[in-house]
Amino acid sequence: MDEPDDLLSLWANRGGYRLCPECFRAIPAHSQERYCINDGSWLLEACPLCKAPITSPYARFCASCGVGFASLAQASRKKSR
């Protein structure tokens, strides 16, 4: 078996999640989806600040650094205006 290139690949093979920062829809990390089908947002594969993998489909905050995923989405929207 080939070794994964990074920690995210390793976690995806073990059952991590991708999460929409807008509506909090969660899908398995091994899915081919990259955008939320509900609102078009880019799905998070890991915390944007500390890069910790998303380990729960119910996550609203990073389990490692505590940042709120919704607050990151709001900040991103403000920057794009």
PyMOL Python script that loads the backbone (N, CA, C, O; Angstrom):
from pymol import cmd

cmd.read_pdbstr("""\
ATOM      1  N   MET A   1       0.841  -1.188   0.000  1.00  0.00           N
ATOM      2  CA  MET A   1       0.000   0.000   0.000  1.00  0.00           C
ATOM      3  C   MET A   1       0.880   1.242   0.000  1.00  0.00           C
ATOM      4  O   MET A   1       1.841   1.322   0.765  1.00  0.00           O
ATOM      5  N   ASP A   2       0.562   2.200  -0.843  1.00  0.00           N
ATOM      6  CA  ASP A   2       1.318   3.442  -0.896  1.00  0.00           C
ATOM      7  C   ASP A   2       1.038   4.292   0.333  1.00  0.00           C
ATOM      8  O   ASP A   2      -0.073   4.284   0.862  1.00  0.00           O
ATOM      9  N   GLU A   3       2.051   5.024   0.786  1.00  0.00           N
ATOM     10  CA  GLU A   3       1.869   5.918   1.928  1.00  0.00           C
ATOM     11  C   GLU A   3       1.216   7.208   1.458  1.00  0.00           C
ATOM     12  O   GLU A   3       1.531   7.699   0.374  1.00  0.00           O
ATOM     13  N   PRO A   4       0.299   7.772   2.266  1.00  0.00           N
ATOM     14  CA  PRO A   4      -0.337   9.042   1.893  1.00  0.00           C
ATOM     15  C   PRO A   4       0.677  10.175   1.873  1.00  0.00           C
ATOM     16  O   PRO A   4       1.664  10.156   2.608  1.00  0.00           O
ATOM     17  N   ASP A   5       0.418  11.167   1.017  1.00  0.00           N
ATOM     18  CA  ASP A   5       1.310  12.324   0.900  1.00  0.00           C
ATOM     19  C   ASP A   5       1.211  13.242   2.097  1.00  0.00           C
ATOM     20  O   ASP A   5       2.185  13.912   2.438  1.00  0.00           O
ATOM     21  N   ASP A   6       0.054  13.289   2.745  1.00  0.00           N
ATOM     22  CA  ASP A   6      -0.111  14.208   3.861  1.00  0.00           C
ATOM     23  C   ASP A   6      -1.128  13.677   4.857  1.00  0.00           C
ATOM     24  O   ASP A   6      -1.776  12.658   4.620  1.00  0.00           O
ATOM     25  N   LEU A   7      -1.258  14.372   5.960  1.00  0.00           N
ATOM     26  CA  LEU A   7      -2.167  13.961   7.027  1.00  0.00           C
ATOM     27  C   LEU A   7      -3.617  13.962   6.565  1.00  0.00           C
ATOM     28  O   LEU A   7      -4.383  13.084   6.963  1.00  0.00           O
ATOM     29  N   LEU A   8      -4.015  14.927   5.734  1.00  0.00           N
ATOM     30  CA  LEU A   8      -5.399  14.988   5.276  1.00  0.00           C
ATOM     31  C   LEU A   8      -5.758  13.767   4.438  1.00  0.00           C
ATOM     32  O   LEU A   8      -6.864  13.239   4.558  1.00  0.00           O
ATOM     33  N   SER A   9      -4.852  13.322   3.607  1.00  0.00           N
ATOM     34  CA  SER A   9      -5.109  12.116   2.817  1.00  0.00           C
ATOM     35  C   SER A   9      -5.271  10.909   3.737  1.00  0.00           C
ATOM     36  O   SER A   9      -6.149  10.073   3.527  1.00  0.00           O
ATOM     37  N   LEU A  10      -4.424  10.828   4.746  1.00  0.00           N
ATOM     38  CA  LEU A  10      -4.522   9.741   5.700  1.00  0.00           C
ATOM     39  C   LEU A  10      -5.881   9.765   6.390  1.00  0.00           C
ATOM     40  O   LEU A  10      -6.536   8.729   6.504  1.00  0.00           O
ATOM     41  N   TRP A  11      -6.309  10.939   6.852  1.00  0.00           N
ATOM     42  CA  TRP A  11      -7.575  11.044   7.561  1.00  0.00           C
ATOM     43  C   TRP A  11      -8.750  10.741   6.632  1.00  0.00           C
ATOM     44  O   TRP A  11      -9.707  10.086   7.046  1.00  0.00           O
ATOM     45  N   ALA A  12      -8.693  11.207   5.389  1.00  0.00           N
ATOM     46  CA  ALA A  12      -9.772  10.945   4.437  1.00  0.00           C
ATOM     47  C   ALA A  12      -9.973   9.450   4.258  1.00  0.00           C
ATOM     48  O   ALA A  12     -11.105   8.989   4.109  1.00  0.00           O
ATOM     49  N   ASN A  13      -8.893   8.694   4.269  1.00  0.00           N
ATOM     50  CA  ASN A  13      -8.988   7.250   4.127  1.00  0.00           C
ATOM     51  C   ASN A  13      -9.561   6.590   5.380  1.00  0.00           C
ATOM     52  O   ASN A  13     -10.018   5.448   5.326  1.00  0.00           O
ATOM     53  N   ARG A  14      -9.538   7.292   6.488  1.00  0.00           N
ATOM     54  CA  ARG A  14     -10.044   6.733   7.750  1.00  0.00           C
ATOM     55  C   ARG A  14     -11.451   7.203   8.071  1.00  0.00           C
ATOM     56  O   ARG A  14     -12.024   6.740   9.057  1.00  0.00           O
ATOM     57  N   GLY A  15     -12.025   8.084   7.302  1.00  0.00           N
ATOM     58  CA  GLY A  15     -13.408   8.467   7.532  1.00  0.00           C
ATOM     59  C   GLY A  15     -13.639   9.872   8.020  1.00  0.00           C
ATOM     60  O   GLY A  15     -14.623  10.100   8.723  1.00  0.00           O
ATOM     61  N   GLY A  16     -12.787  10.841   7.689  1.00  0.00           N
ATOM     62  CA  GLY A  16     -13.021  12.224   8.058  1.00  0.00           C
ATOM     63  C   GLY A  16     -14.186  12.805   7.266  1.00  0.00           C
ATOM     64  O   GLY A  16     -14.861  12.091   6.526  1.00  0.00           O
ATOM     65  N   TYR A  17     -14.414  14.098   7.425  1.00  0.00           N
ATOM     66  CA  TYR A  17     -15.545  14.757   6.784  1.00  0.00           C
ATOM     67  C   TYR A  17     -15.143  16.041   6.085  1.00  0.00           C
ATOM     68  O   TYR A  17     -14.140  16.671   6.420  1.00  0.00           O
ATOM     69  N   ARG A  18     -15.956  16.412   5.105  1.00  0.00           N
ATOM     70  CA  ARG A  18     -15.930  17.753   4.525  1.00  0.00           C
ATOM     71  C   ARG A  18     -17.168  18.447   5.056  1.00  0.00           C
ATOM     72  O   ARG A  18     -18.214  17.822   5.232  1.00  0.00           O
ATOM     73  N   LEU A  19     -17.045  19.749   5.312  1.00  0.00           N
ATOM     74  CA  LEU A  19     -18.119  20.482   5.972  1.00  0.00           C
ATOM     75  C   LEU A  19     -18.368  21.807   5.268  1.00  0.00           C
ATOM     76  O   LEU A  19     -17.428  22.528   4.935  1.00  0.00           O
ATOM     77  N   CYS A  20     -19.643  22.123   5.044  1.00  0.00           N
ATOM     78  CA  CYS A  20     -20.003  23.422   4.492  1.00  0.00           C
ATOM     79  C   CYS A  20     -20.003  24.444   5.622  1.00  0.00           C
ATOM     80  O   CYS A  20     -20.697  24.240   6.619  1.00  0.00           O
ATOM     81  N   PRO A  21     -19.253  25.534   5.505  1.00  0.00           N
ATOM     82  CA  PRO A  21     -19.211  26.523   6.577  1.00  0.00           C
ATOM     83  C   PRO A  21     -20.466  27.399   6.634  1.00  0.00           C
ATOM     84  O   PRO A  21     -20.644  28.159   7.586  1.00  0.00           O
ATOM     85  N   GLU A  22     -21.330  27.299   5.631  1.00  0.00           N
ATOM     86  CA  GLU A  22     -22.568  28.088   5.603  1.00  0.00           C
ATOM     87  C   GLU A  22     -23.736  27.334   6.234  1.00  0.00           C
ATOM     88  O   GLU A  22     -24.356  27.819   7.180  1.00  0.00           O
ATOM     89  N   CYS A  23     -24.034  26.147   5.707  1.00  0.00           N
ATOM     90  CA  CYS A  23     -25.210  25.389   6.176  1.00  0.00           C
ATOM     91  C   CYS A  23     -24.839  24.191   7.038  1.00  0.00           C
ATOM     92  O   CYS A  23     -25.720  23.517   7.573  1.00  0.00           O
ATOM     93  N   PHE A  24     -23.541  23.919   7.180  1.00  0.00           N
ATOM     94  CA  PHE A  24     -22.999  22.833   7.995  1.00  0.00           C
ATOM     95  C   PHE A  24     -23.365  21.437   7.484  1.00  0.00           C
ATOM     96  O   PHE A  24     -23.389  20.474   8.251  1.00  0.00           O
ATOM     97  N   ARG A  25     -23.645  21.338   6.197  1.00  0.00           N
ATOM     98  CA  ARG A  25     -23.846  20.020   5.600  1.00  0.00           C
ATOM     99  C   ARG A  25     -22.511  19.287   5.637  1.00  0.00           C
ATOM    100  O   ARG A  25     -21.486  19.840   5.239  1.00  0.00           O
ATOM    101  N   ALA A  26     -22.521  18.053   6.110  1.00  0.00           N
ATOM    102  CA  ALA A  26     -21.291  17.250   6.195  1.00  0.00           C
ATOM    103  C   ALA A  26     -21.394  16.078   5.234  1.00  0.00           C
ATOM    104  O   ALA A  26     -22.454  15.472   5.074  1.00  0.00           O
ATOM    105  N   ILE A  27     -20.275  15.773   4.601  1.00  0.00           N
ATOM    106  CA  ILE A  27     -20.201  14.614   3.722  1.00  0.00           C
ATOM    107  C   ILE A  27     -18.897  13.877   4.015  1.00  0.00           C
ATOM    108  O   ILE A  27     -17.946  14.490   4.501  1.00  0.00           O
ATOM    109  N   PRO A  28     -18.832  12.596   3.735  1.00  0.00           N
ATOM    110  CA  PRO A  28     -17.582  11.861   3.953  1.00  0.00           C
ATOM    111  C   PRO A  28     -16.443  12.454   3.121  1.00  0.00           C
ATOM    112  O   PRO A  28     -16.655  12.871   1.982  1.00  0.00           O
ATOM    113  N   ALA A  29     -15.263  12.489   3.677  1.00  0.00           N
ATOM    114  CA  ALA A  29     -14.108  13.086   3.004  1.00  0.00           C
ATOM    115  C   ALA A  29     -13.743  12.363   1.714  1.00  0.00           C
ATOM    116  O   ALA A  29     -13.137  12.961   0.825  1.00  0.00           O
ATOM    117  N   HIS A  30     -14.101  11.090   1.596  1.00  0.00           N
ATOM    118  CA  HIS A  30     -13.756  10.353   0.388  1.00  0.00           C
ATOM    119  C   HIS A  30     -14.697  10.675  -0.785  1.00  0.00           C
ATOM    120  O   HIS A  30     -14.468  10.212  -1.902  1.00  0.00           O
ATOM    121  N   SER A  31     -15.752  11.464  -0.537  1.00  0.00           N
ATOM    122  CA  SER A  31     -16.669  11.877  -1.601  1.00  0.00           C
ATOM    123  C   SER A  31     -15.936  12.767  -2.606  1.00  0.00           C
ATOM    124  O   SER A  31     -14.960  13.430  -2.255  1.00  0.00           O
ATOM    125  N   GLN A  32     -16.398  12.782  -3.834  1.00  0.00           N
ATOM    126  CA  GLN A  32     -15.792  13.618  -4.874  1.00  0.00           C
ATOM    127  C   GLN A  32     -16.328  15.050  -4.848  1.00  0.00           C
ATOM    128  O   GLN A  32     -15.832  15.900  -5.588  1.00  0.00           O
ATOM    129  N   GLU A  33     -17.331  15.335  -4.013  1.00  0.00           N
ATOM    130  CA  GLU A  33     -17.901  16.689  -3.936  1.00  0.00           C
ATOM    131  C   GLU A  33     -16.883  17.659  -3.345  1.00  0.00           C
ATOM    132  O   GLU A  33     -16.189  17.337  -2.381  1.00  0.00           O
ATOM    133  N   ARG A  34     -16.805  18.843  -3.932  1.00  0.00           N
ATOM    134  CA  ARG A  34     -15.922  19.898  -3.419  1.00  0.00           C
ATOM    135  C   ARG A  34     -16.714  21.147  -3.036  1.00  0.00           C
ATOM    136  O   ARG A  34     -16.226  21.992  -2.286  1.00  0.00           O
ATOM    137  N   TYR A  35     -17.936  21.259  -3.554  1.00  0.00           N
ATOM    138  CA  TYR A  35     -18.808  22.404  -3.285  1.00  0.00           C
ATOM    139  C   TYR A  35     -20.117  21.903  -2.700  1.00  0.00           C
ATOM    140  O   TYR A  35     -20.576  20.812  -3.037  1.00  0.00           O
ATOM    141  N   CYS A  36     -20.723  22.704  -1.819  1.00  0.00           N
ATOM    142  CA  CYS A  36     -21.991  22.347  -1.202  1.00  0.00           C
ATOM    143  C   CYS A  36     -23.107  22.424  -2.237  1.00  0.00           C
ATOM    144  O   CYS A  36     -23.218  23.409  -2.967  1.00  0.00           O
ATOM    145  N   ILE A  37     -23.927  21.387  -2.296  1.00  0.00           N
ATOM    146  CA  ILE A  37     -25.041  21.394  -3.236  1.00  0.00           C
ATOM    147  C   ILE A  37     -26.187  22.285  -2.754  1.00  0.00           C
ATOM    148  O   ILE A  37     -27.082  22.606  -3.536  1.00  0.00           O
ATOM    149  N   ASN A  38     -26.175  22.690  -1.482  1.00  0.00           N
ATOM    150  CA  ASN A  38     -27.228  23.565  -0.951  1.00  0.00           C
ATOM    151  C   ASN A  38     -26.993  25.037  -1.270  1.00  0.00           C
ATOM    152  O   ASN A  38     -27.932  25.757  -1.608  1.00  0.00           O
ATOM    153  N   ASP A  39     -25.735  25.492  -1.164  1.00  0.00           N
ATOM    154  CA  ASP A  39     -25.477  26.924  -1.323  1.00  0.00           C
ATOM    155  C   ASP A  39     -24.237  27.265  -2.142  1.00  0.00           C
ATOM    156  O   ASP A  39     -23.916  28.442  -2.302  1.00  0.00           O
ATOM    157  N   GLY A  40     -23.542  26.274  -2.658  1.00  0.00           N
ATOM    158  CA  GLY A  40     -22.388  26.527  -3.526  1.00  0.00           C
ATOM    159  C   GLY A  40     -21.089  26.850  -2.826  1.00  0.00           C
ATOM    160  O   GLY A  40     -20.097  27.159  -3.486  1.00  0.00           O
ATOM    161  N   SER A  41     -21.068  26.788  -1.502  1.00  0.00           N
ATOM    162  CA  SER A  41     -19.841  27.101  -0.756  1.00  0.00           C
ATOM    163  C   SER A  41     -18.797  26.004  -0.942  1.00  0.00           C
ATOM    164  O   SER A  41     -19.131  24.835  -1.134  1.00  0.00           O
ATOM    165  N   TRP A  42     -17.524  26.404  -0.882  1.00  0.00           N
ATOM    166  CA  TRP A  42     -16.420  25.453  -0.916  1.00  0.00           C
ATOM    167  C   TRP A  42     -16.453  24.668   0.386  1.00  0.00           C
ATOM    168  O   TRP A  42     -16.540  25.263   1.460  1.00  0.00           O
ATOM    169  N   LEU A  43     -16.386  23.346   0.310  1.00  0.00           N
ATOM    170  CA  LEU A  43     -16.426  22.501   1.493  1.00  0.00           C
ATOM    171  C   LEU A  43     -15.066  22.476   2.191  1.00  0.00           C
ATOM    172  O   LEU A  43     -14.030  22.292   1.553  1.00  0.00           O
ATOM    173  N   LEU A  44     -15.090  22.663   3.493  1.00  0.00           N
ATOM    174  CA  LEU A  44     -13.864  22.606   4.287  1.00  0.00           C
ATOM    175  C   LEU A  44     -13.432  21.165   4.450  1.00  0.00           C
ATOM    176  O   LEU A  44     -14.250  20.304   4.773  1.00  0.00           O
ATOM    177  N   GLU A  45     -12.160  20.893   4.230  1.00  0.00           N
ATOM    178  CA  GLU A  45     -11.610  19.560   4.472  1.00  0.00           C
ATOM    179  C   GLU A  45     -10.892  19.513   5.814  1.00  0.00           C
ATOM    180  O   GLU A  45     -10.695  18.447   6.396  1.00  0.00           O
ATOM    181  N   ALA A  46     -10.511  20.681   6.285  1.00  0.00           N
ATOM    182  CA  ALA A  46      -9.806  20.807   7.558  1.00  0.00           C
ATOM    183  C   ALA A  46     -10.000  22.234   8.052  1.00  0.00           C
ATOM    184  O   ALA A  46     -10.493  23.087   7.314  1.00  0.00           O
ATOM    185  N   CYS A  47      -9.622  22.490   9.268  1.00  0.00           N
ATOM    186  CA  CYS A  47      -9.701  23.846   9.808  1.00  0.00           C
ATOM    187  C   CYS A  47      -8.806  24.770   8.988  1.00  0.00           C
ATOM    188  O   CYS A  47      -7.627  24.469   8.798  1.00  0.00           O
ATOM    189  N   PRO A  48      -9.335  25.879   8.501  1.00  0.00           N
ATOM    190  CA  PRO A  48      -8.514  26.803   7.712  1.00  0.00           C
ATOM    191  C   PRO A  48      -7.378  27.453   8.523  1.00  0.00           C
ATOM    192  O   PRO A  48      -6.385  27.896   7.946  1.00  0.00           O
ATOM    193  N   LEU A  49      -7.518  27.509   9.840  1.00  0.00           N
ATOM    194  CA  LEU A  49      -6.475  28.145  10.651  1.00  0.00           C
ATOM    195  C   LEU A  49      -5.370  27.184  11.073  1.00  0.00           C
ATOM    196  O   LEU A  49      -4.189  27.463  10.864  1.00  0.00           O
ATOM    197  N   CYS A  50      -5.748  26.056  11.666  1.00  0.00           N
ATOM    198  CA  CYS A  50      -4.722  25.160  12.210  1.00  0.00           C
ATOM    199  C   CYS A  50      -4.523  23.888  11.389  1.00  0.00           C
ATOM    200  O   CYS A  50      -3.623  23.097  11.672  1.00  0.00           O
ATOM    201  N   LYS A  51      -5.368  23.692  10.367  1.00  0.00           N
ATOM    202  CA  LYS A  51      -5.268  22.537   9.448  1.00  0.00           C
ATOM    203  C   LYS A  51      -5.626  21.199  10.083  1.00  0.00           C
ATOM    204  O   LYS A  51      -5.329  20.150   9.511  1.00  0.00           O
ATOM    205  N   ALA A  52      -6.257  21.216  11.253  1.00  0.00           N
ATOM    206  CA  ALA A  52      -6.697  19.965  11.880  1.00  0.00           C
ATOM    207  C   ALA A  52      -7.851  19.375  11.061  1.00  0.00           C
ATOM    208  O   ALA A  52      -8.709  20.120  10.590  1.00  0.00           O
ATOM    209  N   PRO A  53      -7.883  18.070  10.887  1.00  0.00           N
ATOM    210  CA  PRO A  53      -8.972  17.447  10.134  1.00  0.00           C
ATOM    211  C   PRO A  53     -10.307  17.586  10.858  1.00  0.00           C
ATOM    212  O   PRO A  53     -10.346  17.693  12.084  1.00  0.00           O
ATOM    213  N   ILE A  54     -11.389  17.584  10.103  1.00  0.00           N
ATOM    214  CA  ILE A  54     -12.736  17.630  10.668  1.00  0.00           C
ATOM    215  C   ILE A  54     -13.130  16.193  10.984  1.00  0.00           C
ATOM    216  O   ILE A  54     -13.250  15.360  10.086  1.00  0.00           O
ATOM    217  N   THR A  55     -13.327  15.915  12.253  1.00  0.00           N
ATOM    218  CA  THR A  55     -13.516  14.535  12.704  1.00  0.00           C
ATOM    219  C   THR A  55     -14.964  14.174  13.009  1.00  0.00           C
ATOM    220  O   THR A  55     -15.264  13.010  13.273  1.00  0.00           O
ATOM    221  N   SER A  56     -15.860  15.145  12.976  1.00  0.00           N
ATOM    222  CA  SER A  56     -17.263  14.887  13.298  1.00  0.00           C
ATOM    223  C   SER A  56     -18.166  15.544  12.261  1.00  0.00           C
ATOM    224  O   SER A  56     -17.898  16.670  11.843  1.00  0.00           O
ATOM    225  N   PRO A  57     -19.232  14.864  11.838  1.00  0.00           N
ATOM    226  CA  PRO A  57     -20.165  15.497  10.910  1.00  0.00           C
ATOM    227  C   PRO A  57     -20.993  16.590  11.579  1.00  0.00           C
ATOM    228  O   PRO A  57     -21.706  17.327  10.898  1.00  0.00           O
ATOM    229  N   TYR A  58     -20.907  16.704  12.905  1.00  0.00           N
ATOM    230  CA  TYR A  58     -21.667  17.698  13.656  1.00  0.00           C
ATOM    231  C   TYR A  58     -20.814  18.898  14.077  1.00  0.00           C
ATOM    232  O   TYR A  58     -21.294  19.764  14.808  1.00  0.00           O
ATOM    233  N   ALA A  59     -19.571  18.960  13.632  1.00  0.00           N
ATOM    234  CA  ALA A  59     -18.634  20.007  14.061  1.00  0.00           C
ATOM    235  C   ALA A  59     -19.133  21.398  13.657  1.00  0.00           C
ATOM    236  O   ALA A  59     -19.529  21.622  12.513  1.00  0.00           O
ATOM    237  N   ARG A  60     -19.105  22.298  14.590  1.00  0.00           N
ATOM    238  CA  ARG A  60     -19.376  23.718  14.331  1.00  0.00           C
ATOM    239  C   ARG A  60     -18.142  24.550  14.653  1.00  0.00           C
ATOM    240  O   ARG A  60     -18.011  25.697  14.225  1.00  0.00           O
ATOM    241  N   PHE A  61     -17.248  23.945  15.412  1.00  0.00           N
ATOM    242  CA  PHE A  61     -16.001  24.571  15.837  1.00  0.00           C
ATOM    243  C   PHE A  61     -14.874  23.571  15.643  1.00  0.00           C
ATOM    244  O   PHE A  61     -15.098  22.361  15.667  1.00  0.00           O
ATOM    245  N   CYS A  62     -13.674  24.073  15.452  1.00  0.00           N
ATOM    246  CA  CYS A  62     -12.502  23.212  15.322  1.00  0.00           C
ATOM    247  C   CYS A  62     -12.214  22.556  16.673  1.00  0.00           C
ATOM    248  O   CYS A  62     -12.159  23.235  17.699  1.00  0.00           O
ATOM    249  N   ALA A  63     -12.033  21.251  16.668  1.00  0.00           N
ATOM    250  CA  ALA A  63     -11.734  20.522  17.898  1.00  0.00           C
ATOM    251  C   ALA A  63     -10.325  20.796  18.398  1.00  0.00           C
ATOM    252  O   ALA A  63     -10.015  20.524  19.558  1.00  0.00           O
ATOM    253  N   SER A  64      -9.469  21.333  17.534  1.00  0.00           N
ATOM    254  CA  SER A  64      -8.080  21.579  17.913  1.00  0.00           C
ATOM    255  C   SER A  64      -7.843  23.007  18.399  1.00  0.00           C
ATOM    256  O   SER A  64      -7.254  23.208  19.461  1.00  0.00           O
ATOM    257  N   CYS A  65      -8.301  24.009  17.626  1.00  0.00           N
ATOM    258  CA  CYS A  65      -8.021  25.407  17.996  1.00  0.00           C
ATOM    259  C   CYS A  65      -9.254  26.181  18.452  1.00  0.00           C
ATOM    260  O   CYS A  65      -9.122  27.282  18.987  1.00  0.00           O
ATOM    261  N   GLY A  66     -10.456  25.624  18.251  1.00  0.00           N
ATOM    262  CA  GLY A  66     -11.671  26.244  18.765  1.00  0.00           C
ATOM    263  C   GLY A  66     -12.323  27.297  17.877  1.00  0.00           C
ATOM    264  O   GLY A  66     -13.354  27.854  18.254  1.00  0.00           O
ATOM    265  N   VAL A  67     -11.757  27.583  16.718  1.00  0.00           N
ATOM    266  CA  VAL A  67     -12.340  28.601  15.846  1.00  0.00           C
ATOM    267  C   VAL A  67     -13.698  28.118  15.333  1.00  0.00           C
ATOM    268  O   VAL A  67     -13.878  26.936  15.037  1.00  0.00           O
ATOM    269  N   GLY A  68     -14.651  29.054  15.233  1.00  0.00           N
ATOM    270  CA  GLY A  68     -15.968  28.727  14.707  1.00  0.00           C
ATOM    271  C   GLY A  68     -15.948  28.740  13.186  1.00  0.00           C
ATOM    272  O   GLY A  68     -15.499  29.712  12.578  1.00  0.00           O
ATOM    273  N   PHE A  69     -16.431  27.671  12.570  1.00  0.00           N
ATOM    274  CA  PHE A  69     -16.425  27.597  11.109  1.00  0.00           C
ATOM    275  C   PHE A  69     -17.357  28.635  10.490  1.00  0.00           C
ATOM    276  O   PHE A  69     -17.066  29.143   9.406  1.00  0.00           O
ATOM    277  N   ALA A  70     -18.478  28.965  11.153  1.00  0.00           N
ATOM    278  CA  ALA A  70     -19.401  29.976  10.631  1.00  0.00           C
ATOM    279  C   ALA A  70     -18.745  31.360  10.631  1.00  0.00           C
ATOM    280  O   ALA A  70     -18.959  32.148   9.709  1.00  0.00           O
ATOM    281  N   SER A  71     -17.948  31.657  11.659  1.00  0.00           N
ATOM    282  CA  SER A  71     -17.287  32.965  11.714  1.00  0.00           C
ATOM    283  C   SER A  71     -16.269  33.104  10.581  1.00  0.00           C
ATOM    284  O   SER A  71     -16.069  34.202  10.062  1.00  0.00           O
ATOM    285  N   LEU A  72     -15.631  32.013  10.197  1.00  0.00           N
ATOM    286  CA  LEU A  72     -14.698  32.051   9.071  1.00  0.00           C
ATOM    287  C   LEU A  72     -15.437  32.311   7.759  1.00  0.00           C
ATOM    288  O   LEU A  72     -14.939  33.034   6.896  1.00  0.00           O
ATOM    289  N   ALA A  73     -16.613  31.727   7.613  1.00  0.00           N
ATOM    290  CA  ALA A  73     -17.412  31.941   6.402  1.00  0.00           C
ATOM    291  C   ALA A  73     -17.864  33.391   6.323  1.00  0.00           C
ATOM    292  O   ALA A  73     -17.841  33.984   5.244  1.00  0.00           O
ATOM    293  N   GLN A  74     -18.277  33.977   7.455  1.00  0.00           N
ATOM    294  CA  GLN A  74     -18.707  35.374   7.474  1.00  0.00           C
ATOM    295  C   GLN A  74     -17.549  36.301   7.135  1.00  0.00           C
ATOM    296  O   GLN A  74     -17.731  37.258   6.383  1.00  0.00           O
ATOM    297  N   ALA A  75     -16.373  36.039   7.671  1.00  0.00           N
ATOM    298  CA  ALA A  75     -15.194  36.864   7.388  1.00  0.00           C
ATOM    299  C   ALA A  75     -14.822  36.765   5.915  1.00  0.00           C
ATOM    300  O   ALA A  75     -14.419  37.758   5.310  1.00  0.00           O
ATOM    301  N   SER A  76     -14.951  35.593   5.340  1.00  0.00           N
ATOM    302  CA  SER A  76     -14.636  35.389   3.931  1.00  0.00           C
ATOM    303  C   SER A  76     -15.597  36.169   3.041  1.00  0.00           C
ATOM    304  O   SER A  76     -15.183  36.745   2.035  1.00  0.00           O
ATOM    305  N   ARG A  77     -16.878  36.190   3.407  1.00  0.00           N
ATOM    306  CA  ARG A  77     -17.870  36.943   2.625  1.00  0.00           C
ATOM    307  C   ARG A  77     -17.573  38.440   2.666  1.00  0.00           C
ATOM    308  O   ARG A  77     -17.703  39.123   1.651  1.00  0.00           O
ATOM    309  N   LYS A  78     -17.176  38.956   3.832  1.00  0.00           N
ATOM    310  CA  LYS A  78     -16.872  40.386   3.962  1.00  0.00           C
ATOM    311  C   LYS A  78     -15.683  40.780   3.107  1.00  0.00           C
ATOM    312  O   LYS A  78     -15.677  41.862   2.521  1.00  0.00           O
ATOM    313  N   LYS A  79     -14.664  39.910   3.022  1.00  0.00           N
ATOM    314  CA  LYS A  79     -13.479  40.199   2.224  1.00  0.00           C
ATOM    315  C   LYS A  79     -13.804  40.229   0.737  1.00  0.00           C
ATOM    316  O   LYS A  79     -13.185  40.978  -0.019  1.00  0.00           O
ATOM    317  N   SER A  80     -14.778  39.415   0.312  1.00  0.00           N
ATOM    318  CA  SER A  80     -15.079  39.330  -1.117  1.00  0.00           C
ATOM    319  C   SER A  80     -15.939  40.474  -1.616  1.00  0.00           C
ATOM    320  O   SER A  80     -16.156  40.597  -2.822  1.00  0.00           O
ATOM    321  N   ARG A  81     -16.427  41.302  -0.730  1.00  0.00           N
ATOM    322  CA  ARG A  81     -17.262  42.446  -1.150  1.00  0.00           C
ATOM    323  C   ARG A  81     -16.451  43.610  -1.582  1.00  0.00           C
ATOM    324  O   ARG A  81     -17.005  44.642  -1.961  1.00  0.00           O
TER     325      ARG A  81
END
""", "prot")
cmd.dss("prot")
cmd.show_as("cartoon", "prot")
cmd.util.cbc("prot")
cmd.orient("prot")
